Structures are given as C-alpha cells and as structure tokens.
C-alpha cells in the first residue's frame, strides 16, 4: 500500500529531452518507475534511448537493459497514446507555469514539479488552476514522491531505503534523504518532499490525511522548518484528526531571528515561525519533536518498539 504513487502508475516526463530530464529519467527507470512518454513539441515523433541500471530495493536481481521512450508534442497526446495519469516536470522556471497548466488540462491525476526558482505569482496561478480542476500537485522546488520498491517520481535517491510502514512528509529534500537513511532498516510506505517555497501544491496536512487513511502506514514523520505557520496548522490538524503517532523534526533551531534562511519561505518574523514555537505547538498536541535527524529517528524507534 502507498499514497499518491504505486508501481502501476504510468508516468510522463515533461522536459525529458533536456539534460536534467534525461539524467533523472534514467534514474527513475532504474528504480522501476513506469515511464511511458516524454514531451517536447520540437522533437515529437522521436524516441530517446536510456541505458537502465537497476537501483534500489529489489533491483539487485534485475539486469541492465536499454529502453526507448517516445516523445510527444503535448501531454494530452502522450496521455491519449499511453494512458498515463502522472506527470513530472523538469522544465526551466520560465516555462513551468505553462507546463503545469498543460498537464492539468490533459487531465493528469498527479503532477510533480521538480523545478526550482519558479516565481511565487506563477506558482499561485497554477496552484489555483489545478485546485479548481481537482488535480494533485506536489512541489514546486521539491524532490518528488517515492514509494520504495515500487515507483520513484522525482530526484529522490531510490537506494537509500526499502519499503516499510513509516510515512514521511518533508519540506526539505536533503533532510528527506537523511531521514530515509536514518530509518532505512525499518523502511517507508511513501516519502513525499513537498518543497519549501511559499506556495506549494501539497501541504503537510494533505499528506498527513493520506497517511492516516493508509492501512499500511503505522507512523508518520513530519519534517518542517522555520518560517510560516504550516507546522502550527499541521499541529491543530493532528490534534483533531490523527490516530497514528506523528514524530517531527524542525530545521532551524539555531537560525538567527529575522533572517531568511535557505528556502524562500523560511523567514522568521518576531516570535512567529521559529523552530522553538513550532516545537511547542507540536508537543502540545502529543507530537514528539527531535532536535536532530538522529534524535528524531531514535524517537521513531522508541515508539515503534
């Protein structure tokens, strides 16, 4: 069982013919992702060959092989030809808004936006556009979604962990990978990097709700960071809706107040948005909060044992 993404999902790569798209398409194929098409209006009708090296859980017994992925002019064309319902976007920031809207118009169920540096106004526009049409967005500026041993849509290293019963939702890409590594002996149902930009398509709360409904997720790890009030709002949701244990890690306990740190959304103003304030809010509703990834992993082990 998994949320958002399973081994049966067919995936389209928007920007597959670019350097980043090619590199990560090869890695996604190696993880077992069912990539069925790419898009590029200038290269429609061609195919791109990939040398697939199996990587990640359960891939040790597979042999290296070569596949050719067809390129279509539009997402709609690719969907009509392949039946895909998931798209992942690797296009430059200037073209990201139109790429997302194209995927939404084509009726994709899930659109994962890896691109960073997208203007907040563009993100707000395509988020509203997708929301009105019932399309789930993940990102932008995120590592994507991985269901270990099944499918990997994005740039998350597929060989860090195998399948298990922990759900992970994180604002930070690198901390996603770190937590996967810290708990690799237990494994994960699904790991979602939601991104740390001010406007994102999937929130902590939406991921928490999905993990709560997943019968094969026993515990959820939530990684947040300073700035905004997303973690405080998640705390209220956990209090009112979650029956499964939640363990959290908040990045930025030592960050100076009033200074923008890392992600565009990570700014502390007054007493709001600090790591300590988020820790207090989460602990008030029964969430145990670690001050380091290793300490957070230790809390997970303690609860599961």
PANULUM-426325 format. One record per atom (N, C-alpha, C): z, x, y. Coordinates in steps of 0.2 Angstrom, whole numbers, plus 5000, padded with zeros to 4 digits. Layout:
% PANULUM-426325
ZXY/...
% end
This chain:
% PANULUM-426325
500050044994/500050005000/500050045006/499750025012/499750065018/499650015023/499750035030/499549995035/498950025039/498549985042/497949995046/497350025042/497450075037/496950105034/497050125026/496550105022/496650115015/496050155012/496050175006/495450205003/494850165003/494850105003/494250065003/493850055009/494250075015/493950065022/493350115023/492750085025/492150115027/492150135034/492050195036/492150225042/491450255045/491350235052/490850265056/491150315061/490750365062/490950415067/490550415073/490750395078/490450395085/490450465088/489950505088/489950575090/489950625085/489650595079/489650635073/489250705073/488750695077/488250755078/488450805083/488950795087/489250845091/489650895087/489850955090/490251005087/490950985084/491250945088/491950915086/491850865081/491350825082/491250765077/491050795070/490550845070/490350875064/490950905060/491350945064/491950985061/492450935057/492650885061/493150835059/492850785054/492250775054/491950735049/491950765042/491850835042/491850875036/492550865033/493050875037/493750875035/493950805033/493750755036/493950685034/493650675027/492950695026/492650685020/493050725014/493250785016/493650815011/494350785009/494550745014/495250705012/495050645009/494450625007/494250565003/494050505008/494050515014/493850465019/493150435017/493050375017/492350345015/491950345022/491650395024/491250395030/490550375028/490250325031/489650305029/489050305034/489250325040/488750325045/489050365051/488550395055/488750415062/488250385067/488350395073/487950365078/487750415084/487150405086/486850445091/486150415093/486050385098/485450355100/484850395100/484950465101/484350515101/484250535095/484650525090/484550555083/484550505078/484450445080/484450385075/483850395070/483950385064/483450395058/483550455055/483950505057/484050565054/484650565049/484850615046/485450625042/485750695043/486350695043/486750755044/487050775037/486950835035/487250865029/487950895030/488350885025/489050915025/489250945018/489451005019/489751035013/490551015013/490650975008/491350945007/491750985003/492351005006/492851045002/493451005001/493550974995/494150934994/494850964996/495150925001/495850955003/496350895003/496950915002/497450865002/497650834996/498150794996/498450764989/497950744984/497950764978/497550734973/496850764973/496650804978/495950834979/495850894975/496450924972/496350984968/495850984962/495750924959/495350924953/494650904955/494450894962/493850874964/493450944965/492750934964/492350994965/492050994972/491851044975/491551044981/490851014980/490650984985/489950944985/489650934992/489050914992/488650904998/488450834999/488550805005/488350735006/487950735012/487550685013/487150675019/487350605021/487550605028/487750545031/487150525036/486950455036/486450435040/486650425047/486250435052/486350425059/486050365062/486350325065/486050255068/486150265075/485750215079/485650215086/486350185089/486550135086/487150105088/487650085083/488250065085/488750055080/488549985076/488249935080/488049875077/487549885071/487049935073/486549955067/486949985061/487450025063/487750065057/488150005053/488449965057/488849915053/488449865049/487849845052/487349805048/487149835042/487049905042/486749945036/487349955031/487949965033/488449995029/489049945027/489149895032/489749855031/490349885033/490349945037/490949975039/491349935044/491949935044/492449905049/492849945053/492850015052/493250065055/492850115059/492950125065/492550175069/493050225072/492850295072/493250345075/492850375080/493150395086/492750415092/492850485094/492350525094/492350595096/491950615102/491750565106/491350575112/491650605118/491350635122/491650665128/491950605133/492450625137/492850575141/492450525145/491850555148/491450515152/491050455149/491050465142/490650415138/491150375134/491750385134/492250355129/492250275130/492350255137/492350185138/491850145135/491150165136/490650135133/490650135126/490850195123/490850195116/491350145112/491950145116/492450095113/492150025114/491850005119/491649935120/491049925115/490649975114/490149965109/490449955102/490949985100/491249975094/491549905094/491849885099/492249815099/491649765099/491149775103/490549725102/490249715095/490249775092/490049775085/490449735080/491049725082/491549685078/491949735073/492049795075/492449835071/493149815071/493549815065/494249795064/494749845068/494549905067/494949965069/494550015073/494750035079/494450095082/494950145084/494850205082/495250265083/494950305088/495250315093/494950355099/495350425099/494950475097/495250545097/495250575104/494750565108/494550595114/495150595119/495250655122/495750665127/495450665134/495850655139/495550665146/495250605148/495350545145/495050485147/495350455153/495050435159/495450415165/495750345163/496450345166/496850285164/496450215166/496050215171/495750155173/495250135167/494850185164/494450175159/494850145153/495350175151/495750155146/496050085146/496250065152/496550005154/495949955153/495349965155/494749925154/494549905147/494549965143/494349955136/494849925132/495549935134/496049905130/496049835131/496049815137/495949735138/495349705135/494849745135/494249715132/494349705124/494649755121/494749755114/495249705112/495849695116/496349645115/496049575115/495649565120/495349495121/494949475115/494649525111/494249515106/494549525099/495249545099/495549545093/495449615089/495249665092/495149725089/495749775090/495949805085/496449855085/496249925087/496549955093/496350015095/496950065093/496850125091/497350175091/497150235095/497550255100/497350305105/497250275111/496950315116/496650375115/497050435115/496750495115/497150565115/497650565109/497450555103/497850545098/497550585092/497950595087/497750625080/497450575075/497550515077/497250465072/497750435067/497450415062/497850375056/497750405050/498250425046/498150455039/498550415034/498250385029/498650365023/498550415018/499050455017/498950515012/498750495005/498250535003/497950524996/497450474996/497350435002/496850385002/496350395007/496550395014/496050405019/496350435025/495950475029/496150505035/495650495040/495750465046/495350445051/495650485057/495350535059/495550575065/495650655063/496050685066/496150755065/496750785062/497150735059/497750755056/497650795050/498050855049/497950895043/498050855037/497550845032/497750805026/498150835021/498250905021/498550935016/499250955017/499550925022/500250935024/500750895020/500550835018/500950795014/500550745009/500950725004/500650675000/500950605001/500750554997/500950484998/501650474996/501950434999/502750414998/502850355001/503550345003/503750275006/504050285013/503850335016/504050335023/503450325028/503650285033/503150265038/503250305044/502750335048/502850375053/502350355059/502650345065/502350325071/502550375076/502050405080/502250465084/501750465090/502050475096/501650495102/501350555102/501650605099/501450675099/501050695092/500450725093/500050745087/500450805084/500650855087/500950915084/501550895080/501950855084/502550835081/502450785075/501950745075/501750715069/501650755063/501250815064/501150865058/501850895056/502250905061/502850945060/503350895055/503350835057/503750785053/503450775046/502850775046/502550765039/502650825035/502650885038/502850945034/503650945032/504050925037/504750925035/504950885029/504550825029/504750775023/504150775018/503850825017/503250825013/503450815005/504050835004/504250824997/504450744995/504450705000/504650634999/503950595000/503550615005/502950585006/502950525011/502350505013/502250455018/501750395016/501950335018/501450275016/500850285021/500950285028/500450295033/500750335039/500450375042/500650415048/500150395054/500450375059/500050345065/500150385071/499750425074/499850455080/499550415085/499950385089/499750335094/499550365101/499650425102/499450455108/500050445114/499950495119/500550495124/500250475131/499650455131/499350435138/499750375140/499650355147/500050295150/499750235147/499150225145/498850165142/498550185135/498850155130/498650165123/498550095120/498150105114/497950045111/498450015106/498850055103/499350035098/500050065101/500550025101/501250045103/501650055097/502250085099/502750095094/502950025090/502949975095/503149905092/502649885087/502049885089/501549865084/501549895077/501649965078/501750005071/502349985068/502849975071/503549955068/503449895064/503149845067/503049775064/502549785058/502049825058/501649835052/502049865047/502449915048/502849945043/503349905040/503649865044/504149815042/503849765037/503249745038/502849705033/502549735027/502549805027/502349835021/502849845016/502749815010/503249815005/503349885002/502949935003/502950005000/503150055005/503450025011/503750075016/504450055016/504850105015/505650095014/505950115021/505750165024/506050185031/505450205035/505650205042/505150225047/505450275052/505050325053/505250375058/504750365064/505150365069/504850355076/504950415080/504350445083/504350505087/504150475094/504650485099/504450475106/504550535110/504450525116/504550575121/504750555128/504950595132/505250575139/504650535143/504850495147/504450465152/504350395149/504250345154/504150275152/504750245149/504650185146/505150145143/504950115136/504450155133/504150125127/504750125122/505150185122/505650185116/506150135117/506350125124/506850075125/506650005123/505949985124/505749925122/505649925114/505549975111/505549985104/506249965101/506749995105/507449985103/507649915102/507449875108/507549805108/507149765102/506549785101/506249755095/506549775088/506749835087/507149855081/507749805080/508149795086/508749755085/508549685083/508049655085/507849585084/507449575078/507049625076/506549615070/506549655064/506849715065/506849765059/507349755054/507249755048/507749755042/507749825039/507249865040/507149935037/507449985042/507750035039/508050085043/507550125047/507750145053/507250175058/507650245060/507350295059/507550365062/507150385067/507450415073/506950435078/507050505081/506550535084/506650595087/506250585094/506650615099/506350605106/506250675108/505650695110/505450765113/505650765120/505950815122/506050825129/506850825131/507250845127/507950845129/508150895134/507750945134/507851005139/507451005145/506950945146/506550945151/506850935158/506650965163/506950955170/506750895173/507150855176/507050795178/506550795184/506150745184/505650735190/505050775189/504950815183/504350855182/503950825176/503250825178/502850795172/502750855167/502850825161/502850875155/502350855150/501850895149/501350885143/500950825145/501050775141/500650715141/500650685148/500150645150/500150615157/500650565158/500850535152/501450485153/502150515153/502150575152/502850605151/503150625158/503350575162/503650595168/504350555169/504850595171/505550565171/505650545179/505850485180/506050465187/506750445187/507150475191/507850455192/508250465185/508550415183/508950415176/508450385171/507950355173/507550315168/507050365164/506950355158/506450395154/506650455152/507350475152/507550535150/507650535142/507650585139/507750595132/508450565130/508950575134/509650555133/509650475134/509350455139/509350375140/509050345134/508450375131/508150345126/508550345119/508950405119/509350415113/509950365113/510250345119/510750305120/510550235118/509950215120/509650145119/509550135111/509250185108/509050185101/509750185097/510150225098/510850225094/511250165095/511150125101/511550065102/511250005097/510650015095/510449965090/510449995083/510750045082/510850065075/510350125072/509950145077/509450195075/509750265076/509650305071/509950375071/509450415074/509650455079/509150505083/509350575082/508850615079/508950685079/508750725085/509050775086/508850815092/508350875091/508150885084/507650925082/507250895077/506650915075/506250885069/506650895063/506950955062/507350975056/507950925055/508250915061/508850875061/508650795059/508050775062/507850715061/507650705053/507350755050/507150755043/507850745039/508350785041/508950785037/509250715037/509250675043/509450605044/509050565039/508450575038/508050535034/508250545027/508350605025/508550615018/509250585016/509650595021/510350565020/510350485019/509950455023/509850385022/509550365016/508950395014/508650385008/509050395001/509450445002/509950464996/510450414995/
% end
